[in-house]
Structures are given as structure tokens and as C-alpha cells.
Amino acid sequence: MTFLDFLAVNPVFDLHRVRVAFPDSSSTAALKRVRRAMVSGKVKRLQKDLFAAIPAGAMPKTYGPDRFLVMLTLRPDAIFCGHSALELLGASHSTSNLCLAYTSGRRASLDLEGVSLSALANPAPLERRGSSRLGVESGDRLGQVVHLTGRERTLVDGFWMPGRVGGLEELVRSANGFPVLNFELVLRVLDAYASPRLYACTGWFLDRNREQFYVDDEILSHLRARRPASPKYMARHSGEATFDAHWNLMVPNVLLRGGEDVEA
């Protein structure tokens, strides 16, 4: 394999990956290979030990590599979540310059080429129950295998931390586009969180979309029995809200009537 062959299948890489591909190379030899490619305009350094292959016709100074592959190179155990999961699922309603992933390493953030990458700890309730990989699935990103939270997990995680999905409106509008939902998995994720607010938020969403997702009354009754004992806001700082007595929730007005604000 030549180094050009390596670049063709490794659009983002570090020196460790070069040494694995060329086992006879020392660390010094691996770095020399990369530096020669940088001089010829075939490789761009992103940070100390992180590089990107430059596609033909692209300008090194302005080229920005795929943020998902950057995260995957930095954190090989990345599980993409939040808005990043919505994007990989093909369901996001808007674009984002964030790249979010759960990892087992320390939490960290990196601003790179106009994109903010954040390595996040797994949700504490799931971590305590050994359920961090619940609702995680595999996908493809430019020929690379990626792991991400699936539709069911992303929906519940989104109600848990709305900011990570771009807010409640983005979550609901994106989830409205899901083709199907596995209710058994939704309940398993909710049970792992064991949060009355999450049972109510998810129940509200399924109740609102019962015809689209063919939600039966048994599922809704199960969720309603676990709603909060006292009224809860769907999320803090979500603006004016209307009380939904059925779910004991204060629902942001922006989520009602097809996304248009209503009088409280």
C-alpha cells in the first residue's frame, strides 16, 4: 500500500493510524511521510497529532474535514448523540456546527475549522444502571462505521438534555419525521432513566403523534401512570408555556399548534 492509498481510505487520521498501516515505519518515519504529503498539498494538519487528507481540487487553507470523522479519530469509542445523532439518522430539521458524542474518556471540547466538538460523559442515570449502550446502533459515515443513539434513545435523551439536540422545538420537529418507533425500546430507555418528567414528556409526544406512530392506549396509560405527581416544566428557560393536565406538564407554547406560539 502506498501513502496515497492510505489517504484514500483515511480522510482523517493520526500518526498512530499511519504506524498501524505501515508497521515497518518508526514514529519518525511516519511523521516524515505525513510532512512530505503536507508539503505537496495532499495533507493538512488540524492539530498536533491530527491530520486530514485533502481531496483533489480542494484548497488546504479552506478545506474542512467531516466533523464526524474528526471526532471518530479523536475518540474511537465515540457514540454520536444529540443533534449529531439526529443528523446521522437523517432526521434533523436544521443544521448545526456542533459535533457531540458520548465517550468513556474525560469530557473535552475542541473548536476546529468553525466546528465545536464535545466529548460528553454518558448520562449519569444510565451509567449507574449499566445501560449506557441501550438504544445505540451502528451506521455509516463516508465509508466509516459509526455508533450513534438510535431514534428511541435520541428522543428520550433529547427530553433529558434539550440543549444537546438544539432545543425542544428542534427535537419535536425532527422526531416527527421518524418513520417508526420501537415502543418496547422506548420503555426500556425510560425505565433506565426512571424520571417521571421523561415519562410525561415522551407520553406527551406519543399522544400528540398517536396516529402517525400507531400508539395504542396501553402504551399511553403505562406512561401516564408514571407521570410526575406535581406539574413539571418540559425544560427550564423554554419560554411561555401552557399547562397540560393530562400529563402534568408545562408545555412550551412553541410546541403547540404546529410550532406556532399560543396564548398561555
Secondary structure, DSSP 4 states (H G I P E B T S, - for coil): --HHHHHHH-SEE-HHHHHHHSTT--HHHHHHHHHHHHHTTSEEEEETTEEEEPPTT--TTT----HHHHHHHH-TT-EE-HHHHHHHTT--SS--SEEEEE-SS--EEEEETTEEEEEEPPPHHHHHTT-TTTTEEEEEETTEEEEEE-HHHHHHHHHHSGGGGT-HHHHHHHHTT-S---HHHHHHHHHHHT-HHHHHHHHHHHHHTHHHHT--HHHHHHHHTTS-SS-EESSTT--SEEEETTTTEEEEGGGSGGG-----
